[in-house]
Amino acid sequence: MSEVLDIQQQRAIEAAQGYLALELPDAALRRLGLFQDAESTPAAVEQLRGEVYRQKEDYEKALRHFERVPTQDGKHLELRMSMAWCFKRIGRLDKAIEAMKLAYRESPKTAVVLYNLACYSAVLGDLTAARGIPAIVNIHNVELARRFSQRIIGLSQGRVIFDGPPDQLTDTLLNDIYGGQDWQQ
């Protein structure tokens, strides 16, 4: 009987992965509904649920699932990157950098890890941690940009509207950049 359940579980995981690849997170969650008991839920399912909620842009819920995945055995690049992504989007760049540093320890030769670590550190203003690597970060959260950037370049329809320090970026300029007040949302 347990072998049949294992096959059903594996099929549910594979189906959920497929739905996630097709950007159908609700269908993926339905397939993962087979795993009800949080105590005995496989780590792969918790990570997959985290990816589903990340796709749904519910970053805090995604992080709750990611944090249930045991990481003592090392080599969790995808998990660390996903966690960093979520932490960045909820305004916790310190935790995003921490996740990227763990990813770097586990995968020091992976270029995307170095790139993201440098970008997050630069956004946080920790240029020594960025190891002197210049970083260009595309961010549409005006408050985060003002808080963590040393220089902001605001573009509108391919034209530079503003290039300077964050304290000189006025609401009027932001309205010009965003074509209205959408930037305040």
N, C-alpha and C positions, 0 to 999 in steps of 0.2 A: 504493500500500500504506500509506504514512504517513497519508493522509487517512482510510482505514478505521480505523486505530489511533486517530487523533484523535477520531473519532466514538465508538469504543468507550470511550476514556478519558472523554469528556464524559458518556456515558451512565452510566459507573461513578461519576463524581463526583455526578451528579444522583441516582442511586439511593442512594448513601451519604448524601447530604443528606436524602433522604426517610426513610431508616431512622433517621437521627439525630433527625429531627423526631418520629418515632414512638417515640423512646426505645428503639431497638434497636441499641445501639452495636456489638455483636458482628457483626451483619449488615452494618453500615456498614463495619467493618474488613475483612470478607471481600470486599466490593465494591472496596475500595481496594487489595486485594491485587494488582490488575493493575499497580500502580506498585511495582515491586520495587527498582529502582536509585535509591538515596538521592541520588546525584549529580545525576540528571536529573529528580527528582520535582518537579512544578510546585508553586509556592508555595501555590496554592489547596488542593492535596492535603495539604501539610504542616499548613496551618491547620485543615483539616477533620479530619485525624488528631488534632491537638491537642484539638479540640472533642470528638471521640469519647472520648479518654482523660479529658478533664475530666468528661464525663458518667459515665464509669466510676469516677470519683473517684480516679483514678491521676494526681494533680496533677503529680508530678515528671516522669512520662513525657509528659504533656500539654505541660509547659513545654519539654521537649527538642524537640518538634515545632514549637511556637510560635516558638522561638528560631531555627529554620531559615528562617523567612519573612523575606525581605528587606524592610526598612522605609525605605530611603533616600528613596523617593518621597513619604513623608508619608501622611496620611489612612488610618490603620489603627485606627480607633476600636474596632471589634469585637475585633481582635487584642489591643490594649492592655487592654481591659476583661477579656478572658478571662485574660490573663496575670496581671493584678492579682488576679483571683478565685483563681487557683491559688496565687500567692505568699501571699495571705492565709491560705489553708487549710493551707499547710505552715509557717505561723508566721513568714513573712518579710514583715512589714508594711512594713519599709523598702523592699523591692523592689516591693511592691504600690503604695506611694506613688509611687515612681519611675515605674512604669508609668502611673499615673494622671496624673502631671505631664506625661508625654509625650502622653497622650491630651488633656489640657487644652490643650497647645500646638497640637495639631492641630485640636481642636474646642472652642474656648473658650466657645462659646455653648450647648453641650450640657448641659442641666441634670443629667442622671444622672452626668456626669463630675464636676461641682462637688460634687454630693451625696456621691459615693463618696470623693472626695478629702478632703472635710471629715470624713467618718466615719472613714476610715482614719487620718487625722492625729489626730483626737480619741482614738481607741483607742490610738494610739502615745503619746499624752500631749503631743503637739506642738500645743498650743492656738493658738499664734501662726500656725502653718501652716494651721490650720483657719479662720483669718481671723475668729475670733470667732463662727463659726456654731455654735450648739449642735447636738450630734449625739447621737441615741439609737441605740445599737447593740445589736442582739439577737445575743448570742453565747453558745454553750453550752459553750465550752472554758473551764473554770474557771481554769486556769493562765494563759491569755492575758488573761482578764478581770482577774484579780488583778494581773498584770504591767503592763497598759497602762491600766487605768481609774483614775480618781480617785474615782469613786463607782459603787457597784453596787447595783442594785435587784433583789432576788430574789423572784420570784412563784411561787406554787403554787396552782393552781385558782382563779386570779383574785384571790388575796389577797396583799398585800405581806408577805413573811416577813422580809425584811431590806432596809434602806435605809441605806447608810453607806459608809465607806471600806473598801477591800479588806482591809486588815490586821485588820479586826474581823469579817470573814466566817469563821466557824468551821466545822469539819467537821460539827458537830452541826446547825448551821443549814443547811448544804448537804444533809445527809440529810433535813431537814424539807422543803426546797425540792424536792428531786428524789425524795422518797418512798423513800429507800433510798440505796444507794451507787453507783448508775449514773453519777454525776457523776465518779467516779474513772477511768472508762474513757477 
